[in-house]
Each structure stands twice: as structure tokens, then as C-alpha cells.
Amino acid sequence: MVKTGKDWRWWVVGMLFLATGLNFLDRQVLSIAIIKIQEEFHFSDIQYGWLNTAFLISYGLMFTLGGRLIDLVGGRLGLALAVGVWSVANALHGLANSFHHLVGFRFLLGMGEGACFPGAAKSVYEWFDKKERAFANGIAIGGAAVGAVVAPPLTIWLTNMYGWRSGFIIPGFLGLIWVGVWLLFPKRNYDLKPPTIGIRVKPAAFRELFRLKATWTFVAIRFVLDPVFYFMMFWIPKYLNEEKKVSFELIGDIFWIPFFALGVSNILGGYLSGLLIRKGLPLDHARKWVMGVAAVLTMFCPLIDIIDAVSVGIALMALLMLAHGFWITNYITAISDMYGERATSTVVGLSGTAGTLSALIINPLIGLIVSQYSYTPLWIASGLLYPLAFVLLLTLIPQIKPIAFKT
């Protein structure tokens, strides 16, 4: 019996879950294996910083370039290329014999990984209608949180068993297996209506996208909010150790909890807005209600710096990541709701580039604030930026609805 689009679509989203999981797993291996690598190659912390910069530069660029490529060739082929490139790059880390090798391989890793989330958003649009799209996006994005949770124990185990190089080579090999399986799937769900879904269309021109207020709004929102997420990823272990006197061993035992909450909320946030639509709420209201609740929840995070109990602090961090999951799932889905077949990946890519650029600018500033003042201003900002972004969304995008492109 021939499978229909309905038969395939949840298998597709399962593959997207694995892809975003591999994306976060592969990028985090270096941060865990770096202790062993520095022992072997004897390079400095400053050079390690340059490795992260090499990744962020190519990652930020390829969010836009990769998103555009995927709008041109479609989700199946575009995502296969992205996962293939970063899997090869990750495996090559395991063959490196110098700092300069690692810089090159890190840059190549970012080139592949930058196209992952635009590709996932495009694939979800090609396979799901508006009632299921947010839930599917939530599952797809949720893989990233699982990758972040799995990376530390898996990398440590592989390093202890087979050496640090295996922590790169084995996940890279798994990525290439993913590509082979992914290419067995159909290009898209041809059962979707209207019938134009499944017919190759020309991507919207950049000049037309840049004339739209909505494009600049989505870009600005990501520029404002991404530093909060990078603050959680890069600075919280240091914060827990220095400010809360948590041992490094205990940090390893508890730091996965906020990212687990993120994975749950990616899926739950998408399910909730889809449920509201099925209950009769307009699409615009459904997406914005969930994002508004998320913005309110983040306002509790300044308490993290006030309350001494570590368990309460971790719970509040988990609440912040829960809110972020609600937000980011519906944010990306809102882009696909508006830009559709013509520009979903491109706009997701543009916004991702803006977020990465913001992180490159803000991270040194975070270091200055921490060293000269304290973490307190950062927690206050984290509690205010999501409400600010929500006000921008309500003011500049009065209604989430499909855009009628002229060209």
C-alpha cells in the first residue's frame, strides 16, 4: 500500500527532531572535550575563544544564506546538504592535528549548522497545515534541547572509553546515516491543500522582503532576545559556581534541568496554539496568546539572583527556558504562517543571523558587566526583554496572516 502525506508526516517530524538534536549535540562536543584537547595541543583560552568565534561567524552567515538556499531547492534536499556538511565537519574535528585545523573545521561546522533551523521550518511548512504546524515545529525544535542534554554525558563516556576524537567522529557518522535515511522520504506532503503546495514556486525577492515591516520586526525581535538564550548557554555554569558556590560536579548533575524544560515546552507550546485554533480561536490570537503567556513568565527570572536556594534558582531557570520554548516555537511558526512557500526559510534565516550577530556583540559586554558590576543587571534584562519583544510584535504586526507577494 502506497503511503500518503498523512502517513509520512509524523515520520518526517521525527527525523527533524533527530536533526536538530544532532545539531546541538555536535556543536557542544568541543566545549566538553576542550580540556583534553588543550592538554594535547597546548593552546590558550584566547585561542579557544577564537574557535567559538569561527563557528559563530559562519553559523550566523549561513542562517541567511542557507535559508535562502532551502527556499530555492526545498526542505528535503536543502536539509540533507546542511546535515551532510556539518556531519563531515564534525567528524573532521576528530582528525585534527593542530589549532588551525580546528579553526577550519569549526568554520565548516557553522556553515552546515546555520541552515538547520530554516530547513526544519521549511520542511514543517511543506508537510503540515496551520492546525498542526505549531505542534510539529515544537517537536522539530525540541530535538535541540535533547541534544543539549545528551551531549555532556555522551561526550564524557566516549572520551573515557575511546579518546576525545571519538566524541566527534561517532556523532558525525550518525549524521551521515541520518542523511541517507532522510533522502528516502518524499519531497513534501502532496495531500496538502491548496493544490499550489507541492508546486515549485519562485522565492520572494530580498528587496520585497526588506520592504515589509513584518520582516524587520521578526529580525529585531530575534536580535533583542537571542542574547538571553546565549547567556543561559554560556554563562550559567560560571554563575552557579561563582555566585551560588555550586561545585563543578553538581553543575553537571543539575544544569540539564532547564534544557529539559525547554524541550518539553517546545512541544507543549506548539500543541497549545494548535489546540486553541482547533477550539475556534483565530490563528493570530492563538499564536500571540501563547507568546504573551511566555513573556509574562520570564518576568520572574530576576528572582534567580535574589533567592539563595540553588534548587529554587534552577527551578526559575527552568521556568525561563519553559517560557523560551513557548515563545520560539510560536515565533518560528508565525513566520511560516505569514511567509509560506515563498520565504519561510529565508526569513527564519535572516532572524537567526540577527540573533547570532547580537550574541557576538553582547557576549563581550556580558563579561564586562559581570567583572565590573554583577550578574544582577543581566537577570533584570532577561526578565524585561521578552515583554518588550511582545510589545513590538503586537504593535508592528497587528495580525499574523499570509502575505500576498507581488513578485
C-alpha positions, 0 to 999 in steps of 0.5 A: 500500500502506497503511503500518503502525506498523512502517513509520512508526516509524523515520520518526517517530524521525527527525523527533524527532531533527530536533526536538530538534536544532532545539531546541538549535540555536535556543536557542544562536543568541543566545549566538553572535550576542550580540556583534553584537547588543550592538554594535547595541543597546548593552546590558550583560552584566547585561542579557544575563544577564537574557535567559538568565534569561527563557528559563530561567524559562519553559523550566523552567515549561513542562517541567511544564506542557507535559508535562502538556499532551502527556499530555492531547492526545498526542505528535503534536499536543502536539509540533507546538504546542511546535515551532510556538511556539518556531519563531515565537519564534525567528524573532521574535528576528530582528525585534527592535528593542530589549532588551525585545523580546528579553526577550519573545521569549526568554520565548516561546522557553522556553515552546515549548522546555520541552515538547520533551523530554516530547513526544519521550518521549511520542511514543517511548512511543506508537510503540515497545515496551520492546525498542526504546524505549531505542534510539529515545529515544537517537536522539530525544535525540541530535538535541540534541547535533547541534544543539549542534554545528551551531549555532556554525558555522551561526550564524557563516556566516549572520551573515557572509553575511546579518546576525545576524537571519538566524541566527534567522529561517532556523532558525525557518522550518525549524521551521515546515516541520518542523511541517507535515511532522510533522502528516502522520504518524499519531497513534501506532503502532496495531500496538502491543500491548496493544490499550489503546495507541492508546486515549485514556486519562485522565492520572494525577492530580498528587496520585497522582503526588506520592504515589509515591516513584518520582516524587520520586526521578526529580525529585531525581535530575534536580535533583542532576545537571542542574547538571553538564550546565549547567556543561559548557554554560556554563562550559567555554569560560571554563575552557579559556581561563582555566585551560588558556590555550586561545585563543578560536579553538581553543575553537571548533575543539575544544569540539564534541568532547564534544557529539559524544560525547554524541550518539553515546552517546545512541544507543549507550546506548539500543541497549545496554539494548535489546540486553541485554533482547533477550539475556534480561536483565530490563528493570530490570537492563538499564536500571540496568546501563547507568546504573551503567556511566555513573556509574562513568565520570564518576568520572574527570572530576576528572582534567580539572583535574589533567592539563595536556594540553588534548587529554587534558582534552577527551578526559575531557570527552568521556568525561563527556558519553559517560557523560551520554548513557548515563545520560539516555537510560536515565533518560528511558526508565525513566520511560516504562517505569514511567509509560506512557500515563498520565504519561510526559510529565508526569513527564519534565516535572516532572524537567526543571523540577527540573533547570532550577530547580537550574541557576538556583540553582547557576549563581550559586554556580558563579561564586562558587566559581570567583572565590573558590576554583577550578574544582577543587571543581566537577570533584570534584562532577561526578565524585561526583554521578552515583554518588550519583544511582545510589545513590538510584535503586537504593535508592528504586526497587528495580525499574523496572516499570509502575505500576498507577494507581488513578485 
